[in-house]
Amino acid sequence: MFSLYMLITGLVYLSLPLLIISPNFLSSQKFDDYLKTGLARGYSKSYTSVEFLIREDLGSRYPSLNSLIGITDALVLLSLQTNLDSSWTNVNANNSSPKILVLGIGESLRAENMSLYGYNRETTPYLSKRQQNITVYEKAFAAGTNTWSALPAALTKVSGTPDLSKSIINLAKDAGYTTFWFSNHARFSKWDFSVSSIAAQANNVHFLSQEKAGIRYDASLVPILEDILASKINEEKLFIVLHFYGSHMSFEDRYPSEFAYFNGTNITLDSYDNSILYTDFVQNQVLQTVKKYGGEYLFFADHGLGDPNGAIPLKHDVRDKPSLSSIRVPFFTSPNSSLILNREKAHSLYYFECIFALWSRISAAELEMDDYCSEALDKQEITFVDANLILQQKQTN
């Protein structure tokens, strides 16, 4: 009897906040954004509303509930996939395919806040000094407006929805590469579930955190990269993905105190620019490490953020008509000759599987059939998916 009483009391304690929540709680901009992403994930309005209340109230007191939501999302995504194993056909690695390929993926990084792209603050001193040795693409645009929509679209060949069986991880494996995925993101969270599913296809997977992303600074990935390259240098081919936490909110948590350099009147902008200054430092270390072992490096950011002086300053652009400046992202390669791609043309990372194929010198029937990649990389308009997972195309001029 006593145990039943304790059970009822516990349930009331957990449920009471949901029953007395203010009506305004479900009419906030934060809820509107959450509802939009929930519907895009395929859930009903009622399910998404309950999930929002759980995350915003119970999730703060019981973090494990957030992990449960992430796991649920992962299972839903996996249930939509008929085949997670590779479905690429006629895969072939060219004789010139590099022995070591390292792909860096940044987070929430606006090209227009980088001095490498003309920003008035010197946020990228290291990369700017390396301009003779790296190829910087001026007009690169993310595949989506947030991580969970952008990266699946970029890292797979999309046919209506991202096809995990046609990921760049599977493509590299089919071409004879041993694959690695090292991440400073959480393995289980609402925002990372789809990316974690792609990461799981790699031969070797390591997350610095299971449930809470960014608990360590991004530089923690560099010694891991060094160790793998040193120990696996004699293996035939290596493909390594480094998934950084970059400039994810809260910006002030993304860098050590010694990188708190900018100190103006806009605290949010200062901390954001400081996070980019730290990213510049980390990318310089990665470039040094990759060069040491004779590898090739490609870096792009998953998405940008809104204009600091615009309607959604330094926030995810989940509007129905997002601004192109909020999805313009950095994209560079090293060494200079590692990718034959027009630097002046606008490029959609929505078709990154084609860019990856050019970079790695790997071919597959699906990328050549009906001139798929030739036409994709020749498009004049920018292609991306918005927060509702609706495909959009925009002219850059």
Buried (B, 14 or more C-beta within 10 A) or exposed (E): EEEEEEEEEEEEEBEEBEEEEEEEBBEEEEBEBBBBBBBBBEBEEEEBBEBBBBBBBBBEEEEEBBBBBBBBBBEBBBEEBEEBEBBBEEBEBEEEBBBBBBBBBBBBBBBBBBBBBEBEBBBBBBBBEBEEEBBBBBBBBBBBBBBBBBBBBBBBBBEEBBBBBBBBBBBBBBBBBBBBBBBBBBBBBBBBBBBBBBBBBBBEBBBBBEBBBBEEBBBBBBEBBBEBBEEBEEEEBBBBBBBBBBBBBEBBEBBEEEBBBBEEEBEBBBBBBBBBBBBBBBBBBBBEBBBEBEBBBBBBBBBBBBBBEBEBBBBBBBBEEBBBBBBBBBBBBBBEEBBEBEEEBBBBBBBBBBBBBBBBBBBBEBBEEEEBBEEBBEBEEBBBBBBBBEEBEBEEE
